[in-house]
Structure formats: C-alpha cells, structure tokens
Amino acid sequence: MNLSAIRAFVLTAQFGSISQAAKRMKKNRVQVSQWIAGLEDDWNNKVFDRTKSSVTLTIAGEHLLRSCESLLQAQNELDTVAMSLVEEKTQLTLGISYSLPAQLVSSLTNICLEHLPNTNVRIVQMRDESLLSLIHDKQLDIAVLNYMHAHSVPDDLQHIGEYMSISICAPTHPLSALDKVKSKDLLKYYFISMPLEKAITPWELPKIVKRIEAGNLETIKQLVVSGSGFAALPKWYIEKELTTGHLVEIKHPDAKIVDKLGLLPFANTADTRINEALRKELRSWIKQIV
C-alpha cells in the first residue's frame, strides 16, 4: 500500500482541497490527484465528491478516513520507536540548578527514564553559571537552570517561567536592624553561598571576601538562621521561615532578584515528547510556587 497516497487522502480530507494537500506534501496537484484516484480504484469506492472549487468526503470516504488516520498514526509511532533505537543513548547527563528542590529533580529524572529506557542518567547539580559553562562546552544533554539575560545564554535555552529570590538574614543579625542597607554594610559580614569555581562571579557582589561556602540549600538556610551570615535564597524555599520570623529580608536595593528558569531541551532524538513532558512538569512547579 502506498503510504504517500494514504497521506494525500487524509490531508485532502482535512483541508477540503487537493491543492492544499499538494502544497503541504510539496508535490504537484496532478500527483496528489492521481494518488487519490489510485486509492479509489484499489478500494473500488469513490472517496470524494469533486467540484471545481472543493472536494467533500463521500460516506465511504468518511469510513475509510478513520482507518487511514489510524494507519498514519501507527506509522509515526513506528518511526519514533525506530529512531529512538538508532539514537538511544547509554548515558544521559542531566544538569540541574542547585537551587531546585530534590522532589523536582526526582520528577525530571523519572521523565528522562520513562522516555529513554535502558539509559544511565548522570545528574549534575551545581551553580547556574557552572551549568552554563557546561552547556557551552556541550557536556550536558538536558539542563534546567536559572539565568539572566545579561549573561551569555544559549539560543536553544527555552524560557519556562520566573520566581523571586531575596537576600535574608536572621532577626538577631546586625543587618536586620538597619532601615536601609548599603553594599558597604554587606561587606562587613559573611556571605553564605554554594562553593565558587572562580574568585569572582558576575552574579554576586564582587568585593565580598568574607564568605562561607556550603554544599546545599538546606545547609545555607540553617547557617543563616543561626546568625552566621546572610544569603540570597529562593523565596519559595524560605517562605515558612519568613512567616515564623526565623528569617527576615535585608533592606537592600538589590535584595530582590527575579530568577528566570530555563530548559535546555534534549536535542539528540526525533521524539519531542520528552521535552514536552519536561516543560509541562517545570511549568506546573512554577505555577505552584509563584
């Protein structure tokens, strides 16, 4: 059976025009018309009533159309499976911002496993600027990270949504008593953050020398609660501590930062369902926290 002829029949039914079907298939009108005529001969049934301006399905055509649509869907699924077998990776490197919660990381990982079975997944969770460097060096297959438009962002990084991060300290910390905090005030105290790969990054105050580096958000938060220093953390992560008064927002002009969440989609497969599933999960999470 000629699948091109089947597709010509389905597209003609959808557009109500042989010319439009031919345009969609990048074929000439005569070829598409001949394909449809050939199907009518094979099936011994007329599938369209034709006029000079349009075509409409016959009763037989309506019945045959449903089966043809199912056939083309089956062909697409078969092509997807075949392509995934050719392009199946044995190792997938998933880059995740250190500021994203473990539950979300787990959900994203399971999506990868669902769509890429028999693939080993390596999760790289680190600072966002470090992830951008890995993306630039093509060392990540998928990445989910926060970014700023001021930085060099890959063209294929897809914007997912935004949320707020704020600078905070304990209510007993000297910074909490100031009505207006200046940058020179911040430099007197310890800034608590993830480990730095470079001495200075464009995302933080460049002159800070008093620093505490910790390996995860929970440790950073607890250090701030204990009064060891100040930090910038996602507001959704510290909402409870802000409500209970264990943490307070620092009154500095740059205390609030808009975090832009982006997805570097998986590009090594013809099956786009994995990227659609990742986008859906990330947008659902953003909706819950904003």
LOMITOR-367121 format. One line per field, with one value per residue (C-alpha): residue in three letters; residue number from 0; x negated, y, z negated. Coordinates in steps of 0.02 Angstrom, whole numbers, plus 50000, padded with zeros to 5 digits. Layout:
res = (ala / ...)
n = (NUM / ...)
c1 = (X / ...)
c2 = (Y / ...)
c3 = (Z / ...)
This chain:
res = (met / asn / leu / ser / ala / ile / arg / ala / phe / val / leu / thr / ala / gln / phe / gly / ser / ile / ser / gln / ala / ala / lys / arg / met / lys / lys / asn / arg / val / gln / val / ser / gln / trp / ile / ala / gly / leu / glu / asp / asp / trp / asn / asn / lys / val / phe / asp / arg / thr / lys / ser / ser / val / thr / leu / thr / ile / ala / gly / glu / his / leu / leu / arg / ser / cys / glu / ser / leu / leu / gln / ala / gln / asn / glu / leu / asp / thr / val / ala / met / ser / leu / val / glu / glu / lys / thr / gln / leu / thr / leu / gly / ile / ser / tyr / ser / leu / pro / ala / gln / leu / val / ser / ser / leu / thr / asn / ile / cys / leu / glu / his / leu / pro / asn / thr / asn / val / arg / ile / val / gln / met / arg / asp / glu / ser / leu / leu / ser / leu / ile / his / asp / lys / gln / leu / asp / ile / ala / val / leu / asn / tyr / met / his / ala / his / ser / val / pro / asp / asp / leu / gln / his / ile / gly / glu / tyr / met / ser / ile / ser / ile / cys / ala / pro / thr / his / pro / leu / ser / ala / leu / asp / lys / val / lys / ser / lys / asp / leu / leu / lys / tyr / tyr / phe / ile / ser / met / pro / leu / glu / lys / ala / ile / thr / pro / trp / glu / leu / pro / lys / ile / val / lys / arg / ile / glu / ala / gly / asn / leu / glu / thr / ile / lys / gln / leu / val / val / ser / gly / ser / gly / phe / ala / ala / leu / pro / lys / trp / tyr / ile / glu / lys / glu / leu / thr / thr / gly / his / leu / val / glu / ile / lys / his / pro / asp / ala / lys / ile / val / asp / lys / leu / gly / leu / leu / pro / phe / ala / asn / thr / ala / asp / thr / arg / ile / asn / glu / ala / leu / arg / lys / glu / leu / arg / ser / trp / ile / lys / gln / ile / val)
n = (0 / 1 / 2 / 3 / 4 / 5 / 6 / 7 / 8 / 9 / 10 / 11 / 12 / 13 / 14 / 15 / 16 / 17 / 18 / 19 / 20 / 21 / 22 / 23 / 24 / 25 / 26 / 27 / 28 / 29 / 30 / 31 / 32 / 33 / 34 / 35 / 36 / 37 / 38 / 39 / 40 / 41 / 42 / 43 / 44 / 45 / 46 / 47 / 48 / 49 / 50 / 51 / 52 / 53 / 54 / 55 / 56 / 57 / 58 / 59 / 60 / 61 / 62 / 63 / 64 / 65 / 66 / 67 / 68 / 69 / 70 / 71 / 72 / 73 / 74 / 75 / 76 / 77 / 78 / 79 / 80 / 81 / 82 / 83 / 84 / 85 / 86 / 87 / 88 / 89 / 90 / 91 / 92 / 93 / 94 / 95 / 96 / 97 / 98 / 99 / 100 / 101 / 102 / 103 / 104 / 105 / 106 / 107 / 108 / 109 / 110 / 111 / 112 / 113 / 114 / 115 / 116 / 117 / 118 / 119 / 120 / 121 / 122 / 123 / 124 / 125 / 126 / 127 / 128 / 129 / 130 / 131 / 132 / 133 / 134 / 135 / 136 / 137 / 138 / 139 / 140 / 141 / 142 / 143 / 144 / 145 / 146 / 147 / 148 / 149 / 150 / 151 / 152 / 153 / 154 / 155 / 156 / 157 / 158 / 159 / 160 / 161 / 162 / 163 / 164 / 165 / 166 / 167 / 168 / 169 / 170 / 171 / 172 / 173 / 174 / 175 / 176 / 177 / 178 / 179 / 180 / 181 / 182 / 183 / 184 / 185 / 186 / 187 / 188 / 189 / 190 / 191 / 192 / 193 / 194 / 195 / 196 / 197 / 198 / 199 / 200 / 201 / 202 / 203 / 204 / 205 / 206 / 207 / 208 / 209 / 210 / 211 / 212 / 213 / 214 / 215 / 216 / 217 / 218 / 219 / 220 / 221 / 222 / 223 / 224 / 225 / 226 / 227 / 228 / 229 / 230 / 231 / 232 / 233 / 234 / 235 / 236 / 237 / 238 / 239 / 240 / 241 / 242 / 243 / 244 / 245 / 246 / 247 / 248 / 249 / 250 / 251 / 252 / 253 / 254 / 255 / 256 / 257 / 258 / 259 / 260 / 261 / 262 / 263 / 264 / 265 / 266 / 267 / 268 / 269 / 270 / 271 / 272 / 273 / 274 / 275 / 276 / 277 / 278 / 279 / 280 / 281 / 282 / 283 / 284 / 285 / 286 / 287 / 288 / 289)
c1 = (50000 / 49936 / 49924 / 49897 / 50066 / 50145 / 50071 / 50132 / 50308 / 50303 / 50233 / 50359 / 50499 / 50427 / 50403 / 50550 / 50433 / 50318 / 50213 / 50186 / 50141 / 50016 / 49940 / 49923 / 49839 / 49732 / 49799 / 49892 / 50082 / 50084 / 49980 / 50095 / 50250 / 50177 / 50137 / 50317 / 50385 / 50273 / 50342 / 50520 / 50476 / 50395 / 50540 / 50673 / 50754 / 50766 / 50695 / 50730 / 50867 / 50771 / 50821 / 50713 / 50687 / 50687 / 50694 / 50806 / 50799 / 50922 / 50998 / 50871 / 50734 / 50785 / 50771 / 50604 / 50533 / 50538 / 50439 / 50314 / 50285 / 50252 / 50132 / 50032 / 50028 / 49960 / 49828 / 49774 / 49760 / 49660 / 49541 / 49520 / 49476 / 49355 / 49272 / 49255 / 49171 / 49046 / 49012 / 49034 / 48901 / 48821 / 48776 / 48880 / 48808 / 48942 / 48887 / 48993 / 48978 / 48926 / 49071 / 49206 / 49289 / 49248 / 49429 / 49425 / 49256 / 49330 / 49481 / 49371 / 49258 / 49406 / 49469 / 49299 / 49304 / 49481 / 49440 / 49264 / 49271 / 49110 / 49014 / 48898 / 48933 / 48797 / 48865 / 48751 / 48818 / 48717 / 48717 / 48810 / 48658 / 48563 / 48705 / 48698 / 48513 / 48551 / 48687 / 48563 / 48441 / 48581 / 48562 / 48748 / 48889 / 49026 / 49014 / 49132 / 49060 / 49087 / 49016 / 49007 / 49025 / 48864 / 48765 / 48721 / 48873 / 48879 / 49001 / 49089 / 49120 / 49309 / 49388 / 49504 / 49553 / 49495 / 49489 / 49413 / 49254 / 49218 / 49072 / 49104 / 49026 / 49077 / 49178 / 49032 / 48906 / 48843 / 48906 / 49086 / 49080 / 49036 / 49177 / 49075 / 48933 / 48793 / 48669 / 48529 / 48633 / 48645 / 48457 / 48434 / 48520 / 48508 / 48597 / 48656 / 48668 / 48629 / 48442 / 48368 / 48266 / 48195 / 48148 / 48273 / 48437 / 48548 / 48699 / 48634 / 48552 / 48375 / 48291 / 48355 / 48209 / 48294 / 48376 / 48446 / 48470 / 48594 / 48644 / 48834 / 48980 / 49031 / 48859 / 48854 / 49025 / 48981 / 48818 / 48917 / 49048 / 48908 / 48843 / 48681 / 48708 / 48827 / 48876 / 48986 / 49112 / 49270 / 49420 / 49522 / 49387 / 49387 / 49572 / 49600 / 49451 / 49505 / 49681 / 49619 / 49490 / 49338 / 49277 / 49301 / 49273 / 49123 / 49171 / 49051 / 49096 / 49042 / 49118 / 49246 / 49189 / 49300 / 49242 / 49280 / 49297 / 49240 / 49236 / 49101 / 49204 / 49144 / 49089 / 49023 / 49187 / 49330 / 49452 / 49501 / 49615 / 49478 / 49455 / 49643 / 49653 / 49509 / 49586 / 49754 / 49676 / 49573 / 49719 / 49827 / 49694 / 49677 / 49866 / 49865 / 49730 / 49774)
c2 = (50000 / 50173 / 50273 / 50434 / 50406 / 50374 / 50536 / 50630 / 50565 / 50615 / 50789 / 50821 / 50774 / 50887 / 51040 / 51008 / 51042 / 50938 / 51093 / 51124 / 50942 / 50951 / 51109 / 51027 / 50874 / 50981 / 50887 / 50948 / 50940 / 50811 / 50687 / 50702 / 50684 / 50528 / 50452 / 50478 / 50407 / 50255 / 50227 / 50237 / 50103 / 49992 / 50010 / 50006 / 50154 / 50339 / 50436 / 50615 / 50711 / 50838 / 51011 / 51143 / 51233 / 51096 / 50912 / 50831 / 50657 / 50526 / 50410 / 50278 / 50408 / 50452 / 50270 / 50245 / 50408 / 50347 / 50191 / 50291 / 50414 / 50267 / 50194 / 50356 / 50372 / 50194 / 50239 / 50391 / 50286 / 50154 / 50287 / 50359 / 50190 / 50152 / 50322 / 50303 / 50134 / 50211 / 50362 / 50281 / 50341 / 50231 / 50384 / 50541 / 50691 / 50796 / 50966 / 51039 / 51203 / 51177 / 51291 / 51171 / 51052 / 50866 / 50819 / 50914 / 50838 / 50666 / 50703 / 50766 / 50614 / 50495 / 50582 / 50550 / 50367 / 50347 / 50415 / 50345 / 50170 / 50073 / 50236 / 50276 / 50450 / 50558 / 50706 / 50856 / 50979 / 51138 / 51327 / 51400 / 51489 / 51324 / 51238 / 51374 / 51336 / 51150 / 51190 / 51297 / 51150 / 51031 / 50921 / 50917 / 50828 / 50916 / 51061 / 51154 / 51313 / 51494 / 51626 / 51812 / 51899 / 51994 / 51834 / 51731 / 51619 / 51481 / 51513 / 51348 / 51381 / 51387 / 51506 / 51416 / 51546 / 51661 / 51666 / 51778 / 51759 / 51875 / 51917 / 51866 / 51857 / 51805 / 51931 / 51935 / 51980 / 52162 / 52185 / 52158 / 52314 / 52432 / 52529 / 52544 / 52425 / 52482 / 52371 / 52427 / 52362 / 52190 / 52179 / 52177 / 52009 / 51832 / 51793 / 51612 / 51526 / 51373 / 51342 / 51454 / 51391 / 51565 / 51701 / 51822 / 51788 / 51919 / 51859 / 51914 / 52064 / 52061 / 52134 / 52007 / 51924 / 51858 / 51701 / 51536 / 51403 / 51262 / 51115 / 51130 / 51248 / 51172 / 51198 / 51377 / 51411 / 51339 / 51438 / 51598 / 51553 / 51527 / 51703 / 51653 / 51772 / 51822 / 51738 / 51753 / 51610 / 51573 / 51647 / 51487 / 51392 / 51507 / 51557 / 51462 / 51543 / 51716 / 51686 / 51622 / 51762 / 51648 / 51745 / 51924 / 52011 / 52126 / 52304 / 52324 / 52394 / 52233 / 52116 / 52050 / 51956 / 51884 / 51708 / 51657 / 51468 / 51393 / 51222 / 51161 / 51030 / 50858 / 50877 / 50704 / 50621 / 50644 / 50607 / 50775 / 50702 / 50702 / 50891 / 50920 / 50817 / 50912 / 51081 / 51028 / 50970 / 51130 / 51245 / 51151 / 51175 / 51362 / 51380 / 51301 / 51411 / 51581)
c3 = (50000 / 50046 / 49884 / 49982 / 50064 / 49894 / 49828 / 49983 / 49950 / 49765 / 49799 / 49938 / 49818 / 49684 / 49796 / 49912 / 50057 / 50166 / 50199 / 50013 / 49985 / 50128 / 50054 / 49884 / 49961 / 50077 / 50227 / 50380 / 50387 / 50527 / 50425 / 50273 / 50381 / 50462 / 50291 / 50234 / 50397 / 50374 / 50199 / 50265 / 50394 / 50263 / 50141 / 50277 / 50190 / 50226 / 50078 / 50133 / 50222 / 50325 / 50387 / 50470 / 50304 / 50171 / 50126 / 49996 / 49922 / 49977 / 49847 / 49897 / 49884 / 49706 / 49653 / 49740 / 49671 / 49490 / 49534 / 49636 / 49494 / 49377 / 49504 / 49516 / 49327 / 49316 / 49445 / 49344 / 49186 / 49279 / 49348 / 49173 / 49099 / 49240 / 49222 / 49034 / 49058 / 49178 / 49070 / 48899 / 48778 / 48648 / 48543 / 48516 / 48423 / 48338 / 48273 / 48133 / 48039 / 47858 / 47807 / 47869 / 47743 / 47735 / 47772 / 47936 / 47981 / 47949 / 48060 / 48203 / 48188 / 48195 / 48352 / 48434 / 48383 / 48446 / 48619 / 48632 / 48558 / 48529 / 48517 / 48372 / 48303 / 48226 / 48126 / 48115 / 47987 / 47966 / 47980 / 48129 / 48204 / 48197 / 48289 / 48423 / 48446 / 48465 / 48592 / 48689 / 48689 / 48745 / 48591 / 48546 / 48638 / 48540 / 48419 / 48304 / 48231 / 48182 / 48297 / 48325 / 48492 / 48454 / 48470 / 48620 / 48641 / 48774 / 48915 / 48883 / 48697 / 48679 / 48553 / 48431 / 48301 / 48163 / 47973 / 47839 / 47736 / 47591 / 47478 / 47298 / 47125 / 46950 / 46847 / 46725 / 46860 / 46863 / 47042 / 46986 / 46878 / 47022 / 47105 / 47264 / 47302 / 47417 / 47508 / 47391 / 47245 / 47327 / 47346 / 47158 / 47139 / 47203 / 47366 / 47369 / 47538 / 47639 / 47674 / 47807 / 47953 / 47980 / 47857 / 47932 / 48022 / 48107 / 48007 / 47837 / 47754 / 47825 / 47670 / 47544 / 47457 / 47300 / 47365 / 47304 / 47438 / 47412 / 47520 / 47523 / 47492 / 47326 / 47250 / 47315 / 47240 / 47070 / 47064 / 47098 / 46966 / 46840 / 46873 / 46960 / 47104 / 47243 / 47407 / 47561 / 47573 / 47673 / 47583 / 47604 / 47508 / 47356 / 47351 / 47188 / 47100 / 47159 / 47091 / 46923 / 46907 / 46908 / 47060 / 47117 / 47283 / 47293 / 47337 / 47481 / 47654 / 47737 / 47606 / 47732 / 47886 / 48022 / 48063 / 48242 / 48259 / 48423 / 48505 / 48623 / 48718 / 48768 / 48949 / 48994 / 49039 / 49161 / 49020 / 48945 / 48812 / 48680 / 48699 / 48693 / 48533 / 48454 / 48498 / 48427 / 48262 / 48243 / 48282 / 48158 / 48024 / 48062 / 48050 / 47877 / 47803 / 47877)
